[in-house]
Amino acid sequence: MNDLLNDEEALSQSRSDAFVPKETSIRDVKLRPFTAGSLLICKKAGNKLITGGESENPEFDILSFIYIHSAPIAQVRVNSYSKEKFWASVLEWADKLKVTDLEEAGKMIEEIISSSGLAIASPKDDGKSSGGDSPN
């Protein structure tokens, strides 16, 4: 019997594993794995860590990512259909974290997204070049 995976099966398995990282937490807040479902919610919510582009509020992008992965999933799904409801829910939920937790959260989110196989977007990326393209 052949137990080896072909290329397609191995790629599929590695993609699947990438969306189910080890359990993570920030302080006392446990995060669910980053899944295809949570990716869709992040996109629906316009989270710039996922969609890229310039963010009006990078801290909100970090907090909303954590909210999506830690608040009760049924609540997150319902709230994602209304921008106002989503913002209000994230703001209410965010009182569980200290401002000093944001740096740790940002690093952890970068690790989660990178391990998923997706490119992480910078919420501060405004699309401008960084000096290397200077005509001088």
C-alpha positions as protocol buffer text, in pm:
chain_id: "A"
residue {
  index: 1
  type: MET
  ca { x: 0 y: 0 z: 0 }
}
residue {
  index: 2
  type: ASN
  ca { x: 129 y: 346 z: -94 }
}
residue {
  index: 3
  type: ASP
  ca { x: 106 y: 596 z: 197 }
}
residue {
  index: 4
  type: LEU
  ca { x: 276 y: 882 z: 11 }
}
residue {
  index: 5
  type: LEU
  ca { x: 73 y: 1183 z: -97 }
}
residue {
  index: 6
  type: ASN
  ca { x: 90 y: 1309 z: -453 }
}
residue {
  index: 7
  type: ASP
  ca { x: 173 y: 1680 z: -508 }
}
residue {
  index: 8
  type: GLU
  ca { x: -191 y: 1788 z: -522 }
}
residue {
  index: 9
  type: GLU
  ca { x: -281 y: 1602 z: -202 }
}
residue {
  index: 10
  type: ALA
  ca { x: 24 y: 1739 z: -19 }
}
residue {
  index: 11
  type: LEU
  ca { x: -57 y: 2097 z: -124 }
}
residue {
  index: 12
  type: SER
  ca { x: -418 y: 2054 z: -21 }
}
residue {
  index: 13
  type: GLN
  ca { x: -312 y: 1910 z: 314 }
}
residue {
  index: 14
  type: SER
  ca { x: -59 y: 2188 z: 381 }
}
residue {
  index: 15
  type: ARG
  ca { x: -321 y: 2455 z: 297 }
}
residue {
  index: 16
  type: SER
  ca { x: -569 y: 2285 z: 529 }
}
residue {
  index: 17
  type: ASP
  ca { x: -312 y: 2262 z: 809 }
}
residue {
  index: 18
  type: ALA
  ca { x: -216 y: 2627 z: 761 }
}
residue {
  index: 19
  type: PHE
  ca { x: -569 y: 2739 z: 843 }
}
residue {
  index: 20
  type: VAL
  ca { x: -573 y: 2538 z: 1165 }
}
residue {
  index: 21
  type: PRO
  ca { x: -277 y: 2663 z: 1371 }
}
residue {
  index: 22
  type: LYS
  ca { x: -213 y: 2568 z: 1731 }
}
residue {
  index: 23
  type: GLU
  ca { x: -444 y: 2723 z: 1989 }
}
residue {
  index: 24
  type: THR
  ca { x: -339 y: 3079 z: 2063 }
}
residue {
  index: 25
  type: SER
  ca { x: -440 y: 3340 z: 2313 }
}
residue {
  index: 26
  type: ILE
  ca { x: -374 y: 3698 z: 2412 }
}
residue {
  index: 27
  type: ARG
  ca { x: -376 y: 3732 z: 2787 }
}
residue {
  index: 28
  type: ASP
  ca { x: -695 y: 3550 z: 2892 }
}
residue {
  index: 29
  type: VAL
  ca { x: -859 y: 3570 z: 2549 }
}
residue {
  index: 30
  type: LYS
  ca { x: -844 y: 3240 z: 2358 }
}
residue {
  index: 31
  type: LEU
  ca { x: -854 y: 3260 z: 1980 }
}
residue {
  index: 32
  type: ARG
  ca { x: -1019 y: 3013 z: 1747 }
}
residue {
  index: 33
  type: PRO
  ca { x: -813 y: 2897 z: 1450 }
}
residue {
  index: 34
  type: PHE
  ca { x: -790 y: 3118 z: 1141 }
}
residue {
  index: 35
  type: THR
  ca { x: -1017 y: 2941 z: 895 }
}
residue {
  index: 36
  type: ALA
  ca { x: -1160 y: 3003 z: 551 }
}
residue {
  index: 37
  type: GLY
  ca { x: -1481 y: 3115 z: 726 }
}
residue {
  index: 38
  type: SER
  ca { x: -1304 y: 3369 z: 943 }
}
residue {
  index: 39
  type: LEU
  ca { x: -1112 y: 3488 z: 635 }
}
residue {
  index: 40
  type: LEU
  ca { x: -1446 y: 3564 z: 468 }
}
residue {
  index: 41
  type: ILE
  ca { x: -1568 y: 3753 z: 775 }
}
residue {
  index: 42
  type: CYS
  ca { x: -1245 y: 3958 z: 782 }
}
residue {
  index: 43
  type: LYS
  ca { x: -1295 y: 4046 z: 416 }
}
residue {
  index: 44
  type: LYS
  ca { x: -1664 y: 4130 z: 471 }
}
residue {
  index: 45
  type: ALA
  ca { x: -1566 y: 4356 z: 761 }
}
residue {
  index: 46
  type: GLY
  ca { x: -1303 y: 4528 z: 542 }
}
residue {
  index: 47
  type: ASN
  ca { x: -1013 y: 4433 z: 771 }
}
residue {
  index: 48
  type: LYS
  ca { x: -708 y: 4589 z: 606 }
}
residue {
  index: 49
  type: LEU
  ca { x: -475 y: 4326 z: 756 }
}
residue {
  index: 50
  type: ILE
  ca { x: -643 y: 4090 z: 510 }
}
residue {
  index: 51
  type: THR
  ca { x: -757 y: 4316 z: 225 }
}
residue {
  index: 52
  type: GLY
  ca { x: -453 y: 4547 z: 218 }
}
residue {
  index: 53
  type: GLY
  ca { x: -455 y: 4916 z: 142 }
}
residue {
  index: 54
  type: GLU
  ca { x: -442 y: 5212 z: 377 }
}
residue {
  index: 55
  type: SER
  ca { x: -627 y: 5169 z: 703 }
}
residue {
  index: 56
  type: GLU
  ca { x: -816 y: 5451 z: 869 }
}
residue {
  index: 57
  type: ASN
  ca { x: -767 y: 5275 z: 1203 }
}
residue {
  index: 58
  type: PRO
  ca { x: -495 y: 5006 z: 1226 }
}
residue {
  index: 59
  type: GLU
  ca { x: -579 y: 4939 z: 1592 }
}
residue {
  index: 60
  type: PHE
  ca { x: -937 y: 4860 z: 1497 }
}
residue {
  index: 61
  type: ASP
  ca { x: -812 y: 4615 z: 1233 }
}
residue {
  index: 62
  type: ILE
  ca { x: -608 y: 4433 z: 1500 }
}
residue {
  index: 63
  type: LEU
  ca { x: -893 y: 4435 z: 1752 }
}
residue {
  index: 64
  type: SER
  ca { x: -1154 y: 4328 z: 1497 }
}
residue {
  index: 65
  type: PHE
  ca { x: -933 y: 4037 z: 1387 }
}
residue {
  index: 66
  type: ILE
  ca { x: -910 y: 3921 z: 1749 }
}
residue {
  index: 67
  type: TYR
  ca { x: -1285 y: 3976 z: 1800 }
}
residue {
  index: 68
  type: ILE
  ca { x: -1364 y: 3765 z: 1492 }
}
residue {
  index: 69
  type: HIS
  ca { x: -1154 y: 3482 z: 1633 }
}
residue {
  index: 70
  type: SER
  ca { x: -1260 y: 3495 z: 1998 }
}
residue {
  index: 71
  type: ALA
  ca { x: -1618 y: 3624 z: 2039 }
}
residue {
  index: 72
  type: PRO
  ca { x: -1903 y: 3374 z: 2008 }
}
residue {
  index: 73
  type: ILE
  ca { x: -1902 y: 3272 z: 1641 }
}
residue {
  index: 74
  type: ALA
  ca { x: -2279 y: 3308 z: 1592 }
}
residue {
  index: 75
  type: GLN
  ca { x: -2260 y: 3665 z: 1725 }
}
residue {
  index: 76
  type: VAL
  ca { x: -1962 y: 3747 z: 1501 }
}
residue {
  index: 77
  type: ARG
  ca { x: -2140 y: 3616 z: 1191 }
}
residue {
  index: 78
  type: VAL
  ca { x: -2459 y: 3813 z: 1257 }
}
residue {
  index: 79
  type: ASN
  ca { x: -2270 y: 4132 z: 1343 }
}
residue {
  index: 80
  type: SER
  ca { x: -2057 y: 4114 z: 1029 }
}
residue {
  index: 81
  type: TYR
  ca { x: -2359 y: 4202 z: 813 }
}
residue {
  index: 82
  type: SER
  ca { x: -2391 y: 4553 z: 958 }
}
residue {
  index: 83
  type: LYS
  ca { x: -2092 y: 4787 z: 973 }
}
residue {
  index: 84
  type: GLU
  ca { x: -2241 y: 4982 z: 1264 }
}
residue {
  index: 85
  type: LYS
  ca { x: -2333 y: 4668 z: 1458 }
}
residue {
  index: 86
  type: PHE
  ca { x: -1989 y: 4519 z: 1391 }
}
residue {
  index: 87
  type: TRP
  ca { x: -1806 y: 4832 z: 1509 }
}
residue {
  index: 88
  type: ALA
  ca { x: -2022 y: 4857 z: 1821 }
}
residue {
  index: 89
  type: SER
  ca { x: -1962 y: 4490 z: 1904 }
}
residue {
  index: 90
  type: VAL
  ca { x: -1585 y: 4518 z: 1855 }
}
residue {
  index: 91
  type: LEU
  ca { x: -1570 y: 4833 z: 2067 }
}
residue {
  index: 92
  type: GLU
  ca { x: -1769 y: 4673 z: 2348 }
}
residue {
  index: 93
  type: TRP
  ca { x: -1560 y: 4355 z: 2329 }
}
residue {
  index: 94
  type: ALA
  ca { x: -1230 y: 4550 z: 2314 }
}
residue {
  index: 95
  type: ASP
  ca { x: -1268 y: 4656 z: 2676 }
}
residue {
  index: 96
  type: LYS
  ca { x: -1135 y: 4308 z: 2765 }
}
residue {
  index: 97
  type: LEU
  ca { x: -788 y: 4404 z: 2641 }
}
residue {
  index: 98
  type: LYS
  ca { x: -539 y: 4667 z: 2752 }
}
residue {
  index: 99
  type: VAL
  ca { x: -383 y: 4908 z: 2506 }
}
residue {
  index: 100
  type: THR
  ca { x: -46 y: 4746 z: 2579 }
}
residue {
  index: 101
  type: ASP
  ca { x: -183 y: 4416 z: 2444 }
}
residue {
  index: 102
  type: LEU
  ca { x: -208 y: 4562 z: 2093 }
}
residue {
  index: 103
  type: GLU
  ca { x: 161 y: 4517 z: 2011 }
}
residue {
  index: 104
  type: GLU
  ca { x: 156 y: 4152 z: 2120 }
}
residue {
  index: 105
  type: ALA
  ca { x: -170 y: 4102 z: 1930 }
}
residue {
  index: 106
  type: GLY
  ca { x: -25 y: 4256 z: 1613 }
}
residue {
  index: 107
  type: LYS
  ca { x: 276 y: 4024 z: 1619 }
}
residue {
  index: 108
  type: MET
  ca { x: 59 y: 3721 z: 1684 }
}
residue {
  index: 109
  type: ILE
  ca { x: -182 y: 3810 z: 1404 }
}
residue {
  index: 110
  type: GLU
  ca { x: 109 y: 3851 z: 1162 }
}
residue {
  index: 111
  type: GLU
  ca { x: 229 y: 3503 z: 1258 }
}
residue {
  index: 112
  type: ILE
  ca { x: -122 y: 3354 z: 1220 }
}
residue {
  index: 113
  type: ILE
  ca { x: -179 y: 3508 z: 878 }
}
residue {
  index: 114
  type: SER
  ca { x: 171 y: 3425 z: 754 }
}
residue {
  index: 115
  type: SER
  ca { x: 137 y: 3062 z: 862 }
}
residue {
  index: 116
  type: SER
  ca { x: -189 y: 3042 z: 669 }
}
residue {
  index: 117
  type: GLY
  ca { x: -6 y: 3085 z: 340 }
}
residue {
  index: 118
  type: LEU
  ca { x: -166 y: 3424 z: 273 }
}
residue {
  index: 119
  type: ALA
  ca { x: 38 y: 3738 z: 228 }
}
residue {
  index: 120
  type: ILE
  ca { x: -10 y: 3972 z: 520 }
}
residue {
  index: 121
  type: ALA
  ca { x: -114 y: 4321 z: 428 }
}
residue {
  index: 122
  type: SER
  ca { x: 19 y: 4625 z: 606 }
}
residue {
  index: 123
  type: PRO
  ca { x: -263 y: 4842 z: 740 }
}
residue {
  index: 124
  type: LYS
  ca { x: -35 y: 5144 z: 692 }
}
residue {
  index: 125
  type: ASP
  ca { x: 48 y: 5067 z: 327 }
}
residue {
  index: 126
  type: ASP
  ca { x: -69 y: 5364 z: 125 }
}
residue {
  index: 127
  type: GLY
  ca { x: 63 y: 5233 z: -206 }
}
residue {
  index: 128
  type: LYS
  ca { x: 342 y: 5491 z: -225 }
}
residue {
  index: 129
  type: SER
  ca { x: 689 y: 5375 z: -322 }
}
residue {
  index: 130
  type: SER
  ca { x: 965 y: 5389 z: -62 }
}
residue {
  index: 131
  type: GLY
  ca { x: 1250 y: 5579 z: -218 }
}
residue {
  index: 132
  type: GLY
  ca { x: 1387 y: 5295 z: -431 }
}
residue {
  index: 133
  type: ASP
  ca { x: 1202 y: 5419 z: -738 }
}
residue {
  index: 134
  type: SER
  ca { x: 1342 y: 5772 z: -724 }
}
residue {
  index: 135
  type: PRO
  ca { x: 1432 y: 5911 z: -1065 }
}
residue {
  index: 136
  type: ASN
  ca { x: 1735 y: 6090 z: -913 }
}
